[in-house]
């Protein structure tokens, strides 16, 4: 909800893990949301992957034999600053406060100022 009179945005969230390829789960998502809030204003599809480690679950640095390269990779991995929920909320607030003539249909949110 946005109150333009005082410039405050209120977010109510209802996180529901849903497999969007399963029609029954999608219908359940819509039903739960409408039951809780009466309507759907914003839908955030939070599907993504962060390539911080090896895809197969192993440690990438374990596969590197050069000690300097291995140390550099470990230092870079430790320097990553993950996003916080407030960061995502601020990006969503930006999107929903755009004028009606502006259609934002996709955003990519990622951390900046990493130590590399």
N, C-alpha and C positions, 0 to 999 in steps of 0.2 A: 504494500500500500504506500502511495506517495502523497504526502500532504504538501501541496505547492505553496500553501499559505505560510508555512513555517520552514519549508525546505528539509523535511525529515523523511527518511525512507524506513519503513518497518518491513522486515521480512519474517514470514512464518514459514518454516520448512517442514517437510514431511518426507524424509528420505525413505525410498522404497526400492529395494533391489529388485530389478525386473529384467527378465530375458525378453527383449523386444521382438524376438523371432517367435515367441510363444503367445498366440492371441489371447489365451485365457489369462496369462499374467498381465498383459497390457490392459485387458478389461478390468482386472482386479486393481491395477494401479489407478485407473480412472475412477472406479467406484470408491476406493478408499479416500482419494483426494477430494472428490465431490462430497462425500460423507463428512469429512473433517472440515472443509473450508467452504463448501457450497459451489465452488467453481474452480477452474484452473486458469490462472493468469500467466504463469511462466513455467516452462518445463525445461529443466537443465539435464541434458543428456551427458552424463559424466563418464564417458568411455575413453580410456586412454592407457598409455603405457609409458613408463619412465625407464629409459635405458641407463640404469645406474650400475647394473651388474650384468653378468652373463645371462642370456635368455634361458639357458638350460638349468639355471639354479646354481651353477658353480661360480667361483670367484675368478674373474677375468685375469687378475694379477697372478694367479697361480699358474697360468699358461704362458707367462712371459719369463724367459730365462735371463734376459739382460737386467742386472740389478738396478741400474739407473732408470731404465724405462719402467720397471716394476714400481720403484719408489715414486716416480712421477705420477703414475696412474693412481696409486693409493692416496697420494696427497691431493690430487684433483677430486677423487671420490669423497674424501673427507671435507673438502671445501664447499661441497654443495649445500646450499641453504634451502630446505624444502619450503614450499608455500604453506601458508596457514589458512584456515577457513575464512578469516577476515579478508585475506587477499582475494579470494574467489568472490566473496560477497561484495567487495568494492567494485570488482569488474562487472558483476551482474547489475549492481546499482547504476553504473555508468550506462549500460545498455538500455535499461528500462526507463531511464530519464531522458532519452533522446526524443526529439520532436516526432510527432506522428508521421511526418513525411520521410523519416529515416528508418530503414529496415536493416537491422543488424541480425543476420541469420547465422553467423558463425564467428566465434572468437577462439583464439588460442592463447592460453594463459600459461606462462612459464616464468621461472625465476630469472632475475637479472643479477648483475654484479657478482657473478661467480668468480672465484679466484683462479681464472685461466685466461 
